[in-house]
Amino acid sequence: MCRELRGTQGMASKAKNCSLGVSGGYVTDITRHPYEVMIQGSYYVLINVHCTGSIIAPHYVITTAMCANQARSWSSRVRAGTNKKQQGGSLHRIQQVNIHEDWNGNILNNIALIRVREPFLYDKTRQRIRLSEPNNHFEYDDSIATVSGWGKSYSLQAINVTIVDDENMCSQLFPFGFLKDRDLCALNIDRDEIHDFKVGPCYGDSGAPLVVAERLIGIFSHTYPTCGIDDPQAYIGVAYYRDWINHRVEYSITDLDYEEDDDSILIISLRLFTCAAFHRLLW
């Protein structure tokens, strides 16, 4: 998340410019967003959280192609189940990166799946999220949604945005691939009234989940020209890509996956953990 400080004359303060990575939004807890993970990359002796993703299955995270491309280039791992950047939770090695075959290097088809070696063992801090239904793309116009992430913050933060029913707004700002029939356009609606901060997703939030009614409807892709001001953000619409996702995950992701009781989910998680441990012993 990012915020930009506006002075008394409405000019952005350079000391608090979003390009410096000042964070914003309201502090939240991973138990309210247990599906959210950070993709943490290493570069020489430095550790950087460079993007975000969401758990959609015991071995799978959904994110942007940009994020996954970085994860493939760096020595990256997925950290789940924690509020704090680079601290706590569980670390999961990346086994496979699957970037959309028609990604244009920008917004068009900016979606990917990351498969981790160690499964996510579901508890109150690690859960998969339901995906938007196929063909439900336009039902979210004018809806209030929540987007969360770490960005340049140390702790997990969240903001509220509204989905914009305006075909030209994002397509004009993002001419290199934004398509209304598959992507979502949103505007910030949160503001820190005391300090006059405008908040919004920013650097490090690529792949951040856009959620309505506990369903993942979008993945944060781009904002323009900077973060935390009144310009809209572009999100990859999940509904359009449901078939692409299902064909690349080892089993179909349907609503039936989410009707299991807690005992069933625990048994499945333990079986997956046991199989993974046995596989490592063999190899």
C-alpha positions as CSV (number, residue, x, y, z in Angstrom):
1,M,0.0,0.0,0.0
2,C,1.1,3.6,-0.6
3,R,0.0,7.0,0.5
4,E,0.9,10.4,-0.7
5,L,0.9,13.5,1.6
6,R,-0.9,16.6,0.2
7,G,0.0,20.0,1.5
8,T,-2.4,22.9,2.2
9,Q,-2.3,24.0,-1.4
10,G,-3.1,20.5,-2.7
11,M,0.4,19.8,-3.9
12,A,2.0,16.5,-3.1
13,S,4.9,16.8,-0.7
14,K,8.1,15.5,-2.2
15,A,9.2,14.3,1.2
16,K,6.3,11.8,1.2
17,N,6.1,11.0,-2.5
18,C,5.0,7.5,-3.3
19,S,8.1,6.8,-5.3
20,L,9.9,6.8,-1.9
21,G,7.7,3.9,-0.8
22,V,5.8,5.6,2.1
23,S,3.0,3.2,3.1
24,G,-0.6,3.8,3.8
25,G,-4.0,2.2,4.3
26,Y,-5.4,0.8,7.5
27,V,-3.5,-1.9,9.4
28,T,-5.2,-5.3,9.2
29,D,-4.6,-8.8,10.3
30,I,-3.7,-11.9,8.3
31,T,-6.6,-13.8,9.9
32,R,-8.9,-11.4,7.9
33,H,-6.9,-12.1,4.7
34,P,-5.6,-15.6,5.3
35,Y,-5.3,-16.3,1.5
36,E,-2.7,-13.5,1.1
37,V,1.0,-14.4,0.6
38,M,4.1,-12.5,-0.2
39,I,6.6,-13.6,-2.8
40,Q,10.0,-12.9,-1.3
41,G,13.0,-12.6,-3.5
42,S,16.7,-12.6,-2.7
43,Y,19.2,-10.4,-4.5
44,Y,22.8,-10.9,-3.3
45,V,22.7,-10.3,0.5
46,L,19.4,-8.3,0.3
47,I,15.9,-9.6,0.9
48,N,13.1,-7.9,-0.9
49,V,9.4,-8.5,-0.9
50,H,8.7,-7.7,-4.5
51,C,5.1,-8.8,-5.0
52,T,2.0,-10.4,-3.6
53,G,-0.3,-13.4,-4.3
54,S,-3.3,-15.4,-3.1
55,I,-3.7,-19.0,-2.2
56,I,-6.2,-20.8,-4.4
57,A,-5.2,-24.4,-3.7
58,P,-2.9,-26.3,-1.3
59,H,0.0,-26.0,-3.8
60,Y,-1.0,-23.0,-5.8
61,V,-0.8,-19.2,-5.7
62,I,-2.3,-16.8,-8.2
63,T,-0.5,-13.5,-9.0
64,T,0.5,-11.3,-11.9
65,A,2.8,-12.4,-14.7
66,M,5.1,-9.6,-13.8
67,C,5.4,-10.9,-10.2
68,A,5.9,-14.5,-11.4
69,N,8.5,-13.5,-13.9
70,Q,10.5,-11.8,-11.1
71,A,10.1,-14.9,-8.9
72,R,11.5,-17.0,-11.7
73,S,14.5,-14.7,-12.1
74,W,15.3,-14.3,-8.5
75,S,15.9,-16.9,-5.8
76,S,12.3,-16.5,-4.4
77,R,10.1,-18.2,-1.9
78,V,6.5,-17.7,-0.9
79,R,5.8,-16.6,2.7
80,A,2.3,-17.3,4.1
81,G,0.5,-16.9,7.4
82,T,2.0,-13.7,8.7
83,N,1.3,-10.0,9.2
84,K,4.9,-9.0,9.1
85,K,7.1,-8.6,6.1
86,Q,10.1,-11.0,6.1
87,Q,9.1,-12.4,9.4
88,G,7.0,-15.3,10.8
89,G,4.6,-17.6,9.0
90,S,5.8,-20.4,6.8
91,L,8.2,-20.4,3.8
92,H,7.4,-22.4,0.7
93,R,9.9,-23.1,-2.1
94,I,8.7,-22.4,-5.6
95,Q,8.5,-25.5,-7.8
96,Q,7.0,-24.2,-11.0
97,V,6.0,-20.8,-12.5
98,N,3.2,-20.8,-15.1
99,I,2.9,-17.4,-16.9
100,H,0.1,-16.8,-19.3
101,E,1.3,-17.7,-22.7
102,D,-0.1,-14.6,-24.3
103,W,1.2,-12.0,-21.8
104,N,2.4,-9.0,-23.6
105,G,4.9,-7.8,-21.0
106,N,2.4,-5.2,-19.8
107,I,-1.3,-5.4,-18.7
108,L,-2.6,-7.8,-21.4
109,N,-3.0,-11.3,-19.9
110,N,-0.9,-10.2,-16.9
111,I,-1.7,-13.4,-14.9
112,A,0.3,-16.4,-13.6
113,L,0.2,-19.3,-11.3
114,I,3.0,-20.3,-8.9
115,R,3.2,-23.9,-7.7
116,V,5.0,-24.4,-4.3
117,R,6.8,-27.6,-3.2
118,E,5.4,-27.6,0.4
119,P,1.6,-27.4,0.5
120,F,-0.2,-24.7,2.5
121,L,-1.6,-26.3,5.7
122,Y,-4.8,-24.6,6.2
123,D,-5.5,-22.8,9.5
124,K,-6.8,-19.4,10.6
125,T,-3.8,-17.7,8.9
126,R,-3.6,-19.8,5.8
127,Q,-6.6,-20.5,3.6
128,R,-7.5,-20.6,0.0
129,I,-9.9,-18.0,-1.4
130,R,-12.9,-18.6,-3.6
131,L,-12.6,-17.3,-7.2
132,S,-15.0,-15.1,-9.0
133,E,-17.5,-17.2,-11.1
134,P,-16.9,-17.4,-14.8
135,N,-19.0,-14.9,-16.8
136,N,-19.7,-12.8,-13.7
137,H,-17.2,-10.1,-14.7
138,F,-19.6,-7.2,-15.1
139,E,-21.7,-7.8,-12.0
140,Y,-19.0,-6.1,-9.9
141,D,-19.4,-2.7,-11.6
142,D,-19.9,0.0,-8.9
143,S,-19.2,-2.5,-6.1
144,I,-17.0,-1.7,-3.1
145,A,-14.0,-4.0,-2.9
146,T,-11.0,-4.5,-0.6
147,V,-7.4,-4.7,-1.7
148,S,-4.6,-5.6,0.7
149,G,-0.9,-5.9,0.6
150,W,2.4,-5.0,2.2
151,G,3.9,-2.7,-0.5
152,K,6.6,-0.7,1.2
153,S,4.9,-1.2,4.6
154,Y,6.3,-3.5,7.3
155,S,2.8,-4.8,8.3
156,L,-0.1,-6.0,6.2
157,Q,-2.5,-3.1,5.2
158,A,-5.8,-2.8,3.4
159,I,-7.9,-0.2,1.7
160,N,-11.4,0.0,0.1
161,V,-11.8,0.8,-3.6
162,T,-14.8,1.1,-5.8
163,I,-15.1,-0.7,-9.2
164,V,-15.6,1.8,-11.9
165,D,-18.2,1.3,-14.6
166,D,-16.4,3.4,-17.1
167,E,-15.1,1.8,-20.2
168,N,-12.8,4.6,-21.3
169,M,-11.2,5.6,-18.0
170,C,-8.7,2.8,-17.6
171,S,-8.4,1.9,-21.3
172,Q,-7.2,5.5,-22.0
173,L,-4.7,5.5,-19.1
174,F,-3.5,2.0,-19.9
175,P,-3.5,1.7,-23.7
176,F,-1.1,-1.3,-23.7
177,G,-3.5,-4.1,-23.0
178,F,-6.4,-3.0,-20.7
179,L,-9.6,-4.6,-22.0
180,K,-13.0,-3.9,-20.4
181,D,-14.3,-7.4,-21.1
182,R,-11.6,-9.0,-19.0
183,D,-10.0,-6.4,-16.7
184,L,-11.3,-4.3,-13.8
185,C,-10.9,-0.5,-13.2
186,A,-11.0,0.8,-9.6
187,L,-10.7,4.1,-7.7
188,N,-9.6,4.7,-4.2
189,I,-12.2,5.8,-1.7
190,D,-10.3,5.7,1.6
191,R,-8.6,8.8,2.9
192,D,-6.8,9.7,6.1
193,E,-8.8,12.7,7.1
194,I,-6.4,13.8,9.8
195,H,-3.2,14.0,7.7
196,D,-5.0,14.2,4.3
197,F,-3.4,11.1,3.0
198,K,-4.8,9.5,-0.1
199,V,-4.1,5.8,0.0
200,G,-3.8,3.1,-2.6
201,P,-1.9,0.1,-3.9
202,C,1.7,0.8,-4.8
203,Y,5.1,-0.6,-5.5
204,G,5.4,-4.1,-4.1
205,D,1.6,-4.7,-4.3
206,S,1.7,-6.3,-7.8
207,G,-0.6,-9.4,-7.6
208,A,-2.5,-8.0,-4.5
209,P,-6.0,-9.5,-4.2
210,L,-9.1,-7.5,-5.0
211,V,-11.9,-9.1,-3.0
212,V,-15.7,-8.7,-2.9
213,A,-17.9,-10.8,-0.6
214,E,-14.9,-13.2,0.2
215,R,-14.3,-13.9,-3.5
216,L,-11.2,-13.0,-5.5
217,I,-12.4,-10.9,-8.4
218,G,-9.2,-9.1,-9.4
219,I,-5.4,-9.0,-9.2
220,F,-3.6,-5.7,-8.9
221,S,-1.7,-4.9,-12.0
222,H,-1.0,-1.2,-12.6
223,T,-1.7,2.3,-11.4
224,Y,-0.9,5.6,-13.2
225,P,0.9,8.0,-13.1
226,T,1.9,7.3,-9.4
227,C,0.4,5.7,-6.4
228,G,-2.0,7.0,-3.8
229,I,-3.7,9.8,-5.7
230,D,-7.0,10.0,-7.5
231,D,-6.0,8.1,-10.7
232,P,-7.5,4.7,-11.2
233,Q,-5.9,1.3,-10.9
234,A,-6.1,-1.6,-13.3
235,Y,-6.8,-5.1,-12.0
236,I,-6.7,-8.4,-13.9
237,G,-10.3,-9.8,-13.8
238,V,-10.3,-13.3,-12.4
239,A,-13.7,-14.3,-14.0
240,Y,-12.4,-14.1,-17.5
241,Y,-9.5,-16.4,-16.7
242,R,-11.3,-19.2,-14.8
243,D,-10.9,-21.8,-17.5
244,W,-7.2,-20.9,-18.0
245,I,-6.7,-21.3,-14.2
246,N,-8.6,-24.6,-13.9
247,H,-6.8,-26.2,-16.8
248,R,-3.4,-25.5,-15.2
249,V,-4.2,-26.5,-11.6
250,E,-4.1,-30.2,-10.9
251,Y,-7.8,-30.4,-10.0
252,S,-10.7,-28.2,-10.9
253,I,-11.4,-25.3,-8.6
254,T,-15.2,-25.3,-8.0
255,D,-17.5,-24.2,-5.2
256,L,-17.6,-27.8,-4.1
257,D,-14.0,-27.4,-3.0
258,Y,-15.2,-24.9,-0.3
259,E,-18.1,-26.9,1.1
260,E,-15.9,-29.2,3.1
261,D,-16.0,-29.0,6.9
262,D,-13.0,-28.2,9.0
263,D,-12.2,-31.8,9.8
264,S,-12.2,-32.7,6.0
265,I,-9.9,-29.8,5.3
266,L,-7.5,-30.8,8.1
267,I,-7.4,-34.4,6.8
268,I,-6.7,-33.3,3.3
269,S,-3.9,-30.9,4.5
270,L,-2.3,-33.7,6.6
271,R,-2.4,-36.1,3.7
272,L,-0.8,-33.6,1.4
273,F,1.9,-32.8,4.0
274,T,2.6,-36.5,4.5
275,C,2.9,-37.1,0.8
276,A,5.2,-34.2,0.4
277,A,7.4,-35.4,3.2
278,F,7.5,-38.9,1.8
279,H,8.5,-37.6,-1.6
280,R,11.4,-35.7,-0.2
281,L,12.6,-38.8,1.6
282,L,12.6,-40.7,-1.7
283,W,14.6,-38.1,-3.5
